[in-house]
Amino acid sequence: MQGLRFRYSTSRSEDNQASMQQVHQHIQRGHAPLAQAQVLVINELEKFQDSLALAPRIAIPKPKIR
């Protein structure tokens, strides 16, 4: 996905007629979907880590004291 973003960004920067502002806008448009996907993945990983942290408490029975 990052490779695709890089190719997307460079395609506009290779255009000699494009202004610096146009190039910057082109890069930003390419970056936005990647940033959104990254936020989604990070949130899902955090949820997964939270569930893993709870697993030992649920799976391991407490020893019985006699």
N, C-alpha and C positions, 0 to 999 in steps of 0.2 A: 504494500500500500504506500509506503514511503517512497519507493522507487517511482511509482505512478505519479505521486505528488511532485517529485523532483522533475520528471519529464514534462509534466504539465506546466510547472513554473518556468523551466528553461525554454519551452516552446515560445513563450511570449517574449522572454528577454532576448531571444535571438532576432526578434523583429526590430530592425534598425529604425523604423519609422515610429515606433511606440515611444511615448513619453515616459519619463521615470514614474510619474503618477499612474499611468496605465499599467506599467509593469508591476508596480506595487499592488494595485487593485487585483490584478490577475493572480499574483502569488497569494494574496489574502483569500480570494475565492477558492483557491485550491487547498488552502490550509484549513479552512473552517470545517469541512467534513472529516478530515483527519483528526482534528482536535475533539470534535464531538464523539467520534468513535473511541478515542483514547479515554475520554471521561467515562464513557459507558463501560469499557473494559476494566478500568480502575475500580469503579463502583461494584461491578460484579465480583472482582477478585477480593475486595474488602468483605463483601457478604460471605463469600466462600471461606475466607480466613476466619471470620467470626464463627461460622458453623463448625469449622475444624477445631477451633478453640473450645467449643462446648462438647465436642464428641468424647474426649476422655472422661469428662465428668458424668456423662450419661452411660458410657459403655463399661466403665470399670466399677464393679460393685464395691461398696464400702465393706471393710472387714468387720465381722461381728465380734464384739467384745463379750467375753464370758465372765 
